[in-house]
Amino acid sequence: MSTQSGPDRPALVQLKPYLQPFPYGRNGKESWAAQYALETPSLKAEVDKNGGIKADQPYGEIWLGSTHENGPCFVEGKEQSLKELIQTNPEYYLGPKLLADQQMSSQYKNNLPYLFKVLSFDKPLPLQCHPDKKLGGKLMEDEKRRKGQNEDFVDSNAKPEVGIALSPFTAFVGFRPVEQVAAVLRGTPELQELFNPDTLEAYYRVAESSPNEADGKAALRTLFAEAVNASSSKVKAIVPKLCKRIAQEGADQVFGAANAYTAKGEANASGESEAEAMARAFEISVKTYGDEDVGSLTALTLMNVLRMRAGEGTWIQADDLHAYVEGSIIECMANSDNMVAHGLGTEEQGGISTFVDMLTYRHLPADQLLVPYQDAWNKGQEGLTRLYNVPIAEFDLIRVSLPPSREEKVSALDGPLCLVVTAGAVEVTVDGESLTVSRGQAAFVRAGADIAFSNAGAKEVEIWGAFYQ
């Protein structure tokens, strides 16, 4: 493979991102997604042509490294999409290691294996999970047969993902351990009303028996199925009572049984008690979606509440339950846009029975859901690069932090890098080509090339990147 770059084969390009005005986003220029959209000239011109950023419009996401049909990035200043650029010379842009990876080549032929975004939201995202590859294919076929076209399910790829906080970040992620759910239920009469008494008694017996993994998952499945199928009238009978008691007695009185399981360290950067975190997330959900949304009670009763500071994050497997609550985050996932959901503002998508059947029912303590990272990664020659060890085959993440007048050289990566600058301005140099990228702007770097980052201003620079290795 020739590694020679040139006008027709650039090693480095600025990208035109894709703005997604999803309804859970922060409104107007409060959203980082909206702010970032205005930093790329061609995207700003497109936004301005359509009336500009609207103060009362939510802007949930901006896709910064995407070849997906639902939100493709383009090479800035050109009509060429990122996918088209890559496919002019897949070996040059993707690298021989990625092309030789059987899993990658079968699922993402001559394509990026990941989708790189920033999300900015102050309203909970839907209670959701993302199907594995087998189920994704089935959902595509079923929808095509029913509707004659694909709308919700447009690819068959699995969608494991990672979210890393850019600001304080709260999220419901995964099921609590079996005994924690039992304690929350026993201590909160209002939540008990979500279930049939016989269901609760059977669950308590399992929880008290030190169940094995399979029995624990089966017990949680029974609770989730009953909760997510609850009628709006049942939910509406519970939510106002619970809200009233929280207001009168305080979170620690209402959810005090959960405080024995208060997360520590990075899983609870806010320092809240578990009860306080539960009440805050619940109140945000009810304020946003009203007192009939089944997702508010389901998440509150069954799920971990993570609260992270900037730089900390969580990982989610395919078929894992989650619902992000508030924050601005870097999000990266396998190159897919599939979702099965019900509740927290979303009507049934993919089928409630499918939702119940597909979940992993993984039930871990909150601190086991965090992404481990390694500062002073050995590919960063000046010690200014953090590697996030993502347990997902399609990608890993880096953060490069540059004080004024500093630079970092990152040794050649196996696969392509998509990056975004979240603070300051940086000069990126690859194969003798240089590009200045400032806050809110994104770029793409070919596989297999050394990369030099040099602070181009007087402020601290922060760069985030997703890449295959």
C-alpha positions in Angstrom: 0.0 0.0 0.0 1.3 3.4 -0.9 1.2 5.8 2.0 1.8 8.9 -0.1 -0.9 11.6 0.4 -1.8 14.2 -2.1 -4.6 16.5 -3.3 -6.7 13.5 -4.4 -5.9 11.5 -1.4 -5.6 13.7 1.7 -4.4 12.2 4.9 -6.4 14.7 7.0 -9.7 16.5 6.3 -12.0 18.8 8.2 -15.5 17.3 8.4 -18.9 18.9 8.1 -20.9 17.3 10.9 -24.6 16.4 10.9 -26.9 18.2 13.4 -29.7 16.1 14.9 -32.5 18.2 16.5 -33.7 15.3 18.7 -36.4 16.4 21.2 -34.5 15.5 24.4 -31.8 18.1 23.6 -31.1 21.4 25.3 -32.9 24.2 23.7 -31.2 26.6 21.2 -27.7 27.7 21.9 -27.8 26.1 25.4 -27.1 22.9 23.5 -23.5 22.1 22.8 -24.7 20.3 19.6 -26.1 23.6 18.4 -23.0 25.6 19.4 -20.8 23.1 17.6 -22.9 23.3 14.4 -22.2 27.0 14.1 -18.4 26.4 14.1 -18.2 24.7 10.7 -18.7 27.2 7.9 -20.8 25.0 5.5 -23.0 23.7 8.3 -23.5 27.2 9.7 -24.6 28.3 6.3 -27.0 25.5 6.1 -28.4 26.2 9.5 -28.7 30.0 8.8 -30.5 29.2 5.5 -33.2 27.4 7.6 -33.7 30.3 10.0 -30.7 29.8 12.3 -30.6 28.1 15.7 -34.0 28.6 17.2 -34.3 29.4 20.9 -37.2 27.1 21.5 -35.9 24.2 19.4 -34.1 21.3 21.2 -30.9 20.1 19.6 -30.0 16.7 21.0 -27.0 15.5 19.0 -24.3 16.4 16.5 -22.7 13.5 14.6 -19.0 14.3 14.1 -17.6 11.1 12.6 -20.4 9.4 10.7 -20.9 7.4 7.5 -24.3 6.3 8.6 -27.2 7.1 6.2 -29.2 8.6 9.0 -26.6 11.4 9.5 -23.7 11.3 7.1 -20.7 13.7 7.6 -19.1 15.3 4.5 -15.7 16.6 3.8 -15.9 20.3 4.6 -16.1 22.5 1.5 -16.8 19.5 -0.8 -19.8 17.5 -2.0 -18.0 14.3 -1.1 -19.3 12.4 2.0 -16.8 10.8 4.4 -18.0 7.4 3.3 -17.3 8.3 -0.3 -13.8 9.6 0.6 -13.0 6.3 2.5 -14.2 4.2 -0.4 -11.9 5.9 -2.9 -9.1 3.9 -1.2 -10.2 1.8 1.8 -6.8 0.4 2.5 -5.3 3.8 2.7 -8.0 5.3 4.9 -9.1 2.3 7.0 -5.7 0.5 7.3 -4.9 -3.2 6.5 -5.5 -4.4 10.1 -9.1 -3.2 10.0 -9.7 -4.7 6.6 -8.2 -8.0 7.7 -10.5 -8.2 10.8 -13.2 -10.7 9.8 -15.8 -9.2 12.2 -15.2 -5.7 11.0 -15.1 -6.6 7.3 -18.3 -8.6 7.4 -20.3 -6.0 9.3 -18.8 -2.8 8.0 -17.3 -3.6 4.6 -15.0 -0.7 3.5 -16.5 1.5 6.1 -16.0 3.1 9.5 -16.9 0.6 12.2 -18.0 3.3 14.6 -20.2 6.4 14.9 -18.8 9.4 16.8 -21.1 12.1 18.4 -21.6 14.8 21.0 -25.0 14.7 22.8 -26.2 17.7 24.9 -29.5 17.1 26.8 -31.4 18.3 29.8 -34.3 15.8 29.3 -34.1 12.1 29.7 -33.5 10.0 26.6 -35.9 7.1 26.0 -35.8 4.0 28.1 -34.0 1.9 25.5 -31.7 -0.8 24.4 -30.0 -1.5 21.1 -30.3 -4.9 19.4 -27.5 -7.3 18.7 -26.7 -8.1 15.0 -29.1 -11.1 14.8 -32.0 -9.3 16.2 -31.2 -6.1 14.3 -31.5 -8.1 11.0 -34.8 -9.6 12.1 -36.2 -6.2 13.1 -35.2 -4.8 9.7 -37.0 -7.6 7.9 -40.1 -7.4 10.1 -40.4 -3.6 9.6 -39.9 -3.8 5.8 -42.6 -6.5 5.6 -45.1 -4.4 7.7 -44.4 -1.0 6.3 -42.9 -1.7 2.9 -39.8 0.3 3.9 -37.4 0.7 6.8 -37.9 3.7 9.1 -36.8 2.8 12.6 -34.5 -0.1 11.7 -32.3 0.8 8.7 -29.2 -1.4 9.4 -28.6 -4.8 10.9 -25.5 -3.9 13.0 -25.2 -4.3 16.8 -24.9 -1.0 18.7 -22.7 -1.3 21.9 -21.8 2.2 23.0 -19.8 4.4 25.4 -20.8 7.8 26.9 -18.0 10.0 28.4 -19.0 13.1 30.3 -18.1 16.5 29.0 -20.1 18.1 31.8 -21.8 16.6 34.9 -23.7 13.6 33.5 -26.5 11.5 35.1 -27.6 8.3 33.6 -29.8 5.2 34.3 -27.6 2.3 33.2 -28.3 -1.4 33.6 -30.2 -3.2 36.4 -29.2 -2.9 40.0 -28.0 -6.1 41.7 -30.9 -8.3 42.7 -30.7 -7.6 46.4 -30.5 -3.8 45.8 -33.8 -3.9 43.8 -35.4 -5.9 46.6 -34.3 -3.3 49.2 -35.6 -0.4 47.1 -38.9 -2.1 46.7 -39.3 -3.1 50.3 -38.5 0.4 51.4 -40.9 2.3 49.1 -44.6 1.3 49.3 -45.4 3.4 46.2 -43.1 1.4 44.0 -44.6 -1.8 45.3 -47.9 -0.7 43.7 -46.4 -1.1 40.3 -46.4 -4.9 40.7 -48.8 -7.7 41.6 -48.3 -8.8 45.2 -47.5 -12.4 44.1 -44.8 -11.1 41.8 -43.2 -9.2 44.6 -43.3 -12.1 47.0 -41.7 -14.4 44.4 -39.0 -11.8 43.7 -38.2 -11.4 47.4 -37.8 -15.1 47.8 -35.3 -15.2 45.0 -33.4 -12.2 46.3 -33.1 -13.7 49.7 -31.7 -17.0 48.3 -28.3 -15.6 47.0 -29.4 -16.5 43.5 -27.0 -17.6 40.7 -26.7 -15.4 37.6 -29.4 -17.1 35.6 -32.0 -17.1 38.5 -31.2 -13.4 39.2 -31.7 -12.5 35.5 -35.0 -14.4 35.4 -36.3 -12.7 38.4 -35.4 -9.2 37.1 -37.0 -10.1 33.7 -40.3 -10.8 35.5 -40.2 -7.5 37.3 -39.3 -5.5 34.1 -42.0 -7.2 32.1 -44.6 -6.3 34.6 -43.3 -2.7 35.0 -42.9 -1.8 31.4 -46.4 -3.2 30.6 -48.0 -1.2 33.3 -51.0 0.9 32.2 -50.8 4.7 32.2 -53.7 4.7 34.7 -51.6 2.6 37.1 -48.6 4.9 36.6 -50.7 8.0 37.1 -52.0 6.6 40.4 -48.5 6.2 41.8 -46.4 9.1 40.5 -48.3 12.0 42.2 -48.3 10.2 45.5 -44.5 9.6 45.2 -43.8 13.2 44.2 -45.9 14.6 47.1 -44.1 12.4 49.6 -40.6 13.4 48.3 -41.6 17.0 48.6 -43.0 16.6 52.1 -40.5 14.2 53.6 -37.3 14.5 51.5 -35.5 12.0 49.4 -33.6 10.3 52.2 -36.8 9.4 54.0 -38.6 8.1 50.9 -35.8 6.2 49.3 -33.7 5.7 52.5 -33.4 1.9 52.0 -31.3 2.6 48.9 -28.7 4.6 50.8 -26.9 1.4 51.9 -25.9 1.0 48.3 -24.8 4.6 47.6 -22.2 4.5 44.8 -18.7 5.7 45.6 -16.0 7.3 43.6 -16.4 8.0 39.9 -19.9 6.4 39.8 -21.1 9.1 42.2 -19.1 12.2 41.4 -21.9 14.4 42.6 -21.5 13.1 46.2 -25.3 12.6 46.5 -26.8 9.9 48.6 -28.4 7.2 46.4 -31.8 8.5 47.6 -31.0 12.0 46.5 -29.8 10.9 43.1 -33.0 8.8 42.6 -35.2 11.7 43.6 -33.4 14.1 41.3 -33.5 11.8 38.2 -37.2 11.0 38.9 -38.2 14.6 39.3 -36.5 15.5 36.0 -38.3 12.7 34.3 -41.7 13.6 35.6 -41.2 17.3 34.9 -40.4 16.5 31.3 -42.8 13.7 30.5 -45.7 13.9 33.0 -47.2 11.5 35.5 -48.2 8.8 33.0 -44.8 7.8 31.6 -44.0 4.2 32.5 -40.3 4.7 31.9 -40.0 7.1 34.9 -41.1 4.4 37.4 -39.4 1.5 35.7 -36.0 3.2 35.6 -36.3 4.5 39.2 -37.2 1.1 40.6 -34.9 -1.2 38.7 -31.8 0.7 37.4 -28.5 2.0 38.6 -28.2 5.8 38.7 -24.7 6.9 37.7 -23.6 10.5 38.2 -20.2 11.3 36.6 -18.0 14.3 36.3 -16.2 15.4 33.1 -13.9 12.8 31.8 -15.7 9.8 33.4 -17.9 7.5 31.4 -19.9 4.3 31.1 -20.2 1.5 28.6 -23.2 -0.4 27.4 -23.4 -3.7 25.6 -25.9 -4.5 22.9 -29.2 -5.5 24.5 -28.4 -3.5 27.7 -31.0 -1.3 29.3 -30.2 2.4 29.6 -31.6 5.9 29.6 -29.3 9.0 29.9 -30.8 11.7 32.0 -28.9 15.0 31.6 -25.5 16.3 30.6 -23.3 16.9 27.6 -21.3 13.9 26.5 -19.0 12.3 24.0 -20.8 9.3 22.7 -19.3 6.6 20.4 -21.0 3.4 19.3 -20.7 0.7 16.7 -21.9 2.0 13.3 -25.6 1.5 13.8 -28.7 3.6 14.6 -31.1 0.9 15.9 -33.2 1.3 19.1 -35.9 -0.6 20.8 -37.7 1.6 23.4 -40.7 2.3 25.5 -41.2 5.1 28.0 -39.5 8.3 28.9 -41.1 10.2 26.2 -41.2 7.4 23.6 -44.1 5.3 22.5 -43.4 1.7 21.9 -40.7 1.2 19.2 -39.8 -2.3 18.2 -42.5 -3.9 20.3 -42.7 -4.2 24.1 -42.5 -8.0 24.0 -39.3 -7.7 21.9 -38.0 -5.2 24.5 -38.6 -7.7 27.3 -37.2 -10.7 25.5 -34.0 -9.0 24.2 -32.5 -7.5 27.3 -29.3 -9.1 28.9 -30.6 -8.4 32.4 -27.0 -7.7 33.3 -27.1 -6.6 37.0 -23.9 -5.1 38.3 -23.1 -2.5 41.0 -22.7 1.0 39.6 -19.0 1.2 39.9 -18.5 -1.8 37.6 -20.2 0.1 34.7 -17.5 2.7 34.3 -15.0 2.8 31.4 -11.4 2.3 32.7 -8.8 4.7 31.3 -5.0 5.0 31.2 -3.3 8.4 31.5 0.0 9.1 29.7 -0.8 6.4 27.1 2.4 5.1 25.5 1.4 6.2 22.0 1.3 9.8 23.2 5.0 10.7 23.2 4.6 13.7 25.6 2.4 12.0 28.1 -0.7 14.2 27.3 -3.0 11.5 25.9 -5.5 9.4 27.9 -6.7 6.1 26.4 -10.2 4.8 27.4 -10.0 1.0 27.3 -13.4 0.4 25.8 -14.6 -3.2 26.0 -16.1 -3.0 22.5 -14.4 -4.3 19.3 -15.3 -1.5 17.0 -13.5 1.4 18.7 -11.4 2.9 21.5 -11.4 6.5 22.6 -8.6 9.0 23.4 -8.5 12.5 25.0 -5.6 14.8 24.3 -5.1 17.7 26.7 -2.6 20.4 25.6 -1.6 23.3 27.9 -0.6 26.5 26.2 2.5 26.2 24.0 2.5 22.4 24.3 2.3 19.7 21.7 1.6 16.0 21.6 2.7 13.5 19.0 0.6 10.3 18.8 2.2 7.4 17.1 0.4 5.8 14.1 -2.9 4.2 15.0 -4.1 0.9 13.4 -7.3 2.4 12.1 -8.8 5.8 11.2 -9.3 8.5 13.7 -12.3 10.9 14.0 -11.8 13.8 16.3 -13.5 16.8 17.8 -12.0 19.8 19.6 -14.0 20.7 22.8 -11.8 23.5 24.0 -9.3 25.8 22.4 -7.8 25.5 19.0 -5.2 23.0 17.7 -3.0 22.6 14.7 -3.1 19.0 13.5 -0.3 17.7 11.2 -0.4 14.4 9.3 2.0 13.4 6.5 3.1 17.1 6.1 -0.5 18.3 5.8 -1.7 20.7 8.5 -5.2 21.8 9.6 -6.3 24.2 12.4 -9.3 22.8 14.2 -11.1 24.9 16.9 -13.8 24.2 19.5 -16.8 22.5 17.9 -15.0 21.4 14.8 -14.3 17.9 13.7 -11.7 16.1 11.5 -10.8 12.7 10.0 -7.3 11.2 9.9 -6.3 8.2 7.9 -5.0 5.0 9.4 -1.4 4.3 10.0 0.0 7.9 10.2 1.8 9.7 13.0 -0.3 12.6 14.2 1.1 15.9 15.7 -1.1 18.1 17.8 0.1 21.6 18.6 -1.8 24.2 20.7 -2.7 27.0 18.3 -3.9 29.5 20.9 -3.5 30.8 24.4 -6.0 28.5 26.1 -5.9 24.8 27.2 -6.9 22.5 24.3 -9.1 19.4 24.7 -9.4 16.9 21.8 -11.5 13.8 21.8 -11.0 11.0 19.2 -12.5 7.6 18.3 -10.4 5.1 16.5 -10.1 1.4 15.7 -7.2 -0.7 17.0 
